[in-house]
Amino acid sequence: MNDSIDPSRFVLTGSRPSNSNHQGPPRHERGERFLKGPIPLSWLAKAARQPGKALHVAIAIWFLAGVTRSRNVVLSSNLMFSLGASRFSTYRGLKALEEAGLLKVIRHPGRGPRITIQDFNEVDER
C-alpha cells in the first residue's frame, strides 16, 4: 500500500467543469455582457411582431437600459453592428418600434438617437 499523496492530482485547470446536473439557464461569465431583465413579455412580443430588424433594435435598447439602469438611452451604431443590423435597418427598426408605441425617439443629425422606452400593456393592444 502506497501512503504518499500526489498533490498534482488536485490542481485545478483553467477550464470550468461542466455541470450537467445544473437545471437553470446558462449564466454569463464574469466580465461578459448580458441582457438584464425583467423585460415585459407583452412589450417584447409587440416588438417581435414588427418588421425587419426591429427585434434586434429592441434587444439592444433593453441591453442599454440594463447597463445604464434607465429607460432613457442613446443607441450607438457599434452595438447595432455587433447585433447584425446596419445603420439603415436600425433606422427602420426604430421607426417601427416608435410607430408601435414602444419607444419615443429624439433624433439629432450626427448623433445617436435618444430613446425612451414607453410602458406598454397588452390590454391596450386590441
MODELLER restraints for C-alpha pairs under 7 A, 6 or more apart:
rsr = mdl.restraints
at = mdl.atoms
rsr.add(forms.Gaussian(group=physical.xy_distance, feature=features.Distance(at['CA:28:A'], at['CA:34:A']), mean=6.49, stdev=0.5))
rsr.add(forms.Gaussian(group=physical.xy_distance, feature=features.Distance(at['CA:35:A'], at['CA:63:A']), mean=5.13, stdev=0.5))
rsr.add(forms.Gaussian(group=physical.xy_distance, feature=features.Distance(at['CA:35:A'], at['CA:66:A']), mean=6.99, stdev=0.5))
rsr.add(forms.Gaussian(group=physical.xy_distance, feature=features.Distance(at['CA:36:A'], at['CA:63:A']), mean=6.46, stdev=0.5))
rsr.add(forms.Gaussian(group=physical.xy_distance, feature=features.Distance(at['CA:36:A'], at['CA:66:A']), mean=5.19, stdev=0.5))
rsr.add(forms.Gaussian(group=physical.xy_distance, feature=features.Distance(at['CA:42:A'], at['CA:121:A']), mean=6.66, stdev=0.5))
rsr.add(forms.Gaussian(group=physical.xy_distance, feature=features.Distance(at['CA:42:A'], at['CA:122:A']), mean=5.57, stdev=0.5))
rsr.add(forms.Gaussian(group=physical.xy_distance, feature=features.Distance(at['CA:43:A'], at['CA:120:A']), mean=5.75, stdev=0.5))
rsr.add(forms.Gaussian(group=physical.xy_distance, feature=features.Distance(at['CA:47:A'], at['CA:54:A']), mean=6.39, stdev=0.5))
rsr.add(forms.Gaussian(group=physical.xy_distance, feature=features.Distance(at['CA:47:A'], at['CA:55:A']), mean=5.55, stdev=0.5))
rsr.add(forms.Gaussian(group=physical.xy_distance, feature=features.Distance(at['CA:47:A'], at['CA:58:A']), mean=6.66, stdev=0.5))
rsr.add(forms.Gaussian(group=physical.xy_distance, feature=features.Distance(at['CA:47:A'], at['CA:97:A']), mean=6.39, stdev=0.5))
rsr.add(forms.Gaussian(group=physical.xy_distance, feature=features.Distance(at['CA:48:A'], at['CA:55:A']), mean=5.18, stdev=0.5))
rsr.add(forms.Gaussian(group=physical.xy_distance, feature=features.Distance(at['CA:50:A'], at['CA:96:A']), mean=6.23, stdev=0.5))
rsr.add(forms.Gaussian(group=physical.xy_distance, feature=features.Distance(at['CA:52:A'], at['CA:93:A']), mean=6.50, stdev=0.5))
rsr.add(forms.Gaussian(group=physical.xy_distance, feature=features.Distance(at['CA:53:A'], at['CA:85:A']), mean=6.71, stdev=0.5))
rsr.add(forms.Gaussian(group=physical.xy_distance, feature=features.Distance(at['CA:53:A'], at['CA:89:A']), mean=6.14, stdev=0.5))
rsr.add(forms.Gaussian(group=physical.xy_distance, feature=features.Distance(at['CA:53:A'], at['CA:90:A']), mean=6.75, stdev=0.5))
rsr.add(forms.Gaussian(group=physical.xy_distance, feature=features.Distance(at['CA:53:A'], at['CA:93:A']), mean=5.40, stdev=0.5))
rsr.add(forms.Gaussian(group=physical.xy_distance, feature=features.Distance(at['CA:54:A'], at['CA:93:A']), mean=3.85, stdev=0.5))
rsr.add(forms.Gaussian(group=physical.xy_distance, feature=features.Distance(at['CA:54:A'], at['CA:94:A']), mean=6.55, stdev=0.5))
rsr.add(forms.Gaussian(group=physical.xy_distance, feature=features.Distance(at['CA:54:A'], at['CA:96:A']), mean=6.62, stdev=0.5))
rsr.add(forms.Gaussian(group=physical.xy_distance, feature=features.Distance(at['CA:54:A'], at['CA:97:A']), mean=6.50, stdev=0.5))
rsr.add(forms.Gaussian(group=physical.xy_distance, feature=features.Distance(at['CA:56:A'], at['CA:83:A']), mean=6.72, stdev=0.5))
rsr.add(forms.Gaussian(group=physical.xy_distance, feature=features.Distance(at['CA:57:A'], at['CA:90:A']), mean=6.33, stdev=0.5))
rsr.add(forms.Gaussian(group=physical.xy_distance, feature=features.Distance(at['CA:57:A'], at['CA:93:A']), mean=6.12, stdev=0.5))
rsr.add(forms.Gaussian(group=physical.xy_distance, feature=features.Distance(at['CA:57:A'], at['CA:94:A']), mean=6.71, stdev=0.5))
rsr.add(forms.Gaussian(group=physical.xy_distance, feature=features.Distance(at['CA:60:A'], at['CA:80:A']), mean=6.97, stdev=0.5))
rsr.add(forms.Gaussian(group=physical.xy_distance, feature=features.Distance(at['CA:61:A'], at['CA:75:A']), mean=6.90, stdev=0.5))
rsr.add(forms.Gaussian(group=physical.xy_distance, feature=features.Distance(at['CA:64:A'], at['CA:73:A']), mean=6.37, stdev=0.5))
rsr.add(forms.Gaussian(group=physical.xy_distance, feature=features.Distance(at['CA:65:A'], at['CA:71:A']), mean=5.44, stdev=0.5))
rsr.add(forms.Gaussian(group=physical.xy_distance, feature=features.Distance(at['CA:65:A'], at['CA:72:A']), mean=6.99, stdev=0.5))
rsr.add(forms.Gaussian(group=physical.xy_distance, feature=features.Distance(at['CA:65:A'], at['CA:73:A']), mean=6.31, stdev=0.5))
rsr.add(forms.Gaussian(group=physical.xy_distance, feature=features.Distance(at['CA:71:A'], at['CA:116:A']), mean=5.49, stdev=0.5))
rsr.add(forms.Gaussian(group=physical.xy_distance, feature=features.Distance(at['CA:71:A'], at['CA:117:A']), mean=5.23, stdev=0.5))
rsr.add(forms.Gaussian(group=physical.xy_distance, feature=features.Distance(at['CA:72:A'], at['CA:115:A']), mean=5.55, stdev=0.5))
rsr.add(forms.Gaussian(group=physical.xy_distance, feature=features.Distance(at['CA:72:A'], at['CA:116:A']), mean=4.46, stdev=0.5))
rsr.add(forms.Gaussian(group=physical.xy_distance, feature=features.Distance(at['CA:72:A'], at['CA:117:A']), mean=6.66, stdev=0.5))
rsr.add(forms.Gaussian(group=physical.xy_distance, feature=features.Distance(at['CA:73:A'], at['CA:114:A']), mean=5.84, stdev=0.5))
rsr.add(forms.Gaussian(group=physical.xy_distance, feature=features.Distance(at['CA:73:A'], at['CA:115:A']), mean=5.28, stdev=0.5))
rsr.add(forms.Gaussian(group=physical.xy_distance, feature=features.Distance(at['CA:73:A'], at['CA:116:A']), mean=6.56, stdev=0.5))
rsr.add(forms.Gaussian(group=physical.xy_distance, feature=features.Distance(at['CA:74:A'], at['CA:112:A']), mean=5.84, stdev=0.5))
rsr.add(forms.Gaussian(group=physical.xy_distance, feature=features.Distance(at['CA:74:A'], at['CA:113:A']), mean=5.65, stdev=0.5))
rsr.add(forms.Gaussian(group=physical.xy_distance, feature=features.Distance(at['CA:74:A'], at['CA:114:A']), mean=4.59, stdev=0.5))
rsr.add(forms.Gaussian(group=physical.xy_distance, feature=features.Distance(at['CA:74:A'], at['CA:115:A']), mean=6.04, stdev=0.5))
rsr.add(forms.Gaussian(group=physical.xy_distance, feature=features.Distance(at['CA:75:A'], at['CA:112:A']), mean=5.46, stdev=0.5))
rsr.add(forms.Gaussian(group=physical.xy_distance, feature=features.Distance(at['CA:75:A'], at['CA:113:A']), mean=5.81, stdev=0.5))
rsr.add(forms.Gaussian(group=physical.xy_distance, feature=features.Distance(at['CA:75:A'], at['CA:114:A']), mean=6.80, stdev=0.5))
rsr.add(forms.Gaussian(group=physical.xy_distance, feature=features.Distance(at['CA:76:A'], at['CA:112:A']), mean=5.69, stdev=0.5))
rsr.add(forms.Gaussian(group=physical.xy_distance, feature=features.Distance(at['CA:77:A'], at['CA:87:A']), mean=6.56, stdev=0.5))
rsr.add(forms.Gaussian(group=physical.xy_distance, feature=features.Distance(at['CA:80:A'], at['CA:86:A']), mean=6.90, stdev=0.5))
rsr.add(forms.Gaussian(group=physical.xy_distance, feature=features.Distance(at['CA:97:A'], at['CA:103:A']), mean=6.00, stdev=0.5))
rsr.add(forms.Gaussian(group=physical.xy_distance, feature=features.Distance(at['CA:98:A'], at['CA:104:A']), mean=5.85, stdev=0.5))
rsr.add(forms.Gaussian(group=physical.xy_distance, feature=features.Distance(at['CA:98:A'], at['CA:105:A']), mean=6.92, stdev=0.5))
rsr.add(forms.Gaussian(group=physical.xy_distance, feature=features.Distance(at['CA:102:A'], at['CA:117:A']), mean=6.26, stdev=0.5))
rsr.add(forms.Gaussian(group=physical.xy_distance, feature=features.Distance(at['CA:102:A'], at['CA:118:A']), mean=5.12, stdev=0.5))
rsr.add(forms.Gaussian(group=physical.xy_distance, feature=features.Distance(at['CA:102:A'], at['CA:119:A']), mean=6.93, stdev=0.5))
rsr.add(forms.Gaussian(group=physical.xy_distance, feature=features.Distance(at['CA:102:A'], at['CA:120:A']), mean=6.45, stdev=0.5))
rsr.add(forms.Gaussian(group=physical.xy_distance, feature=features.Distance(at['CA:103:A'], at['CA:115:A']), mean=6.56, stdev=0.5))
rsr.add(forms.Gaussian(group=physical.xy_distance, feature=features.Distance(at['CA:103:A'], at['CA:116:A']), mean=5.61, stdev=0.5))
rsr.add(forms.Gaussian(group=physical.xy_distance, feature=features.Distance(at['CA:103:A'], at['CA:117:A']), mean=4.74, stdev=0.5))
rsr.add(forms.Gaussian(group=physical.xy_distance, feature=features.Distance(at['CA:103:A'], at['CA:118:A']), mean=5.14, stdev=0.5))
rsr.add(forms.Gaussian(group=physical.xy_distance, feature=features.Distance(at['CA:104:A'], at['CA:115:A']), mean=5.71, stdev=0.5))
rsr.add(forms.Gaussian(group=physical.xy_distance, feature=features.Distance(at['CA:104:A'], at['CA:116:A']), mean=5.13, stdev=0.5))
rsr.add(forms.Gaussian(group=physical.xy_distance, feature=features.Distance(at['CA:104:A'], at['CA:117:A']), mean=6.63, stdev=0.5))
rsr.add(forms.Gaussian(group=physical.xy_distance, feature=features.Distance(at['CA:104:A'], at['CA:118:A']), mean=6.89, stdev=0.5))
rsr.add(forms.Gaussian(group=physical.xy_distance, feature=features.Distance(at['CA:105:A'], at['CA:113:A']), mean=6.44, stdev=0.5))
rsr.add(forms.Gaussian(group=physical.xy_distance, feature=features.Distance(at['CA:105:A'], at['CA:114:A']), mean=5.73, stdev=0.5))
rsr.add(forms.Gaussian(group=physical.xy_distance, feature=features.Distance(at['CA:105:A'], at['CA:115:A']), mean=4.64, stdev=0.5))
rsr.add(forms.Gaussian(group=physical.xy_distance, feature=features.Distance(at['CA:105:A'], at['CA:116:A']), mean=6.53, stdev=0.5))
rsr.add(forms.Gaussian(group=physical.xy_distance, feature=features.Distance(at['CA:106:A'], at['CA:113:A']), mean=5.75, stdev=0.5))
rsr.add(forms.Gaussian(group=physical.xy_distance, feature=features.Distance(at['CA:106:A'], at['CA:114:A']), mean=5.09, stdev=0.5))
rsr.add(forms.Gaussian(group=physical.xy_distance, feature=features.Distance(at['CA:106:A'], at['CA:115:A']), mean=6.47, stdev=0.5))
rsr.add(forms.Gaussian(group=physical.xy_distance, feature=features.Distance(at['CA:107:A'], at['CA:113:A']), mean=4.75, stdev=0.5))
rsr.add(forms.Gaussian(group=physical.xy_distance, feature=features.Distance(at['CA:107:A'], at['CA:114:A']), mean=6.49, stdev=0.5))
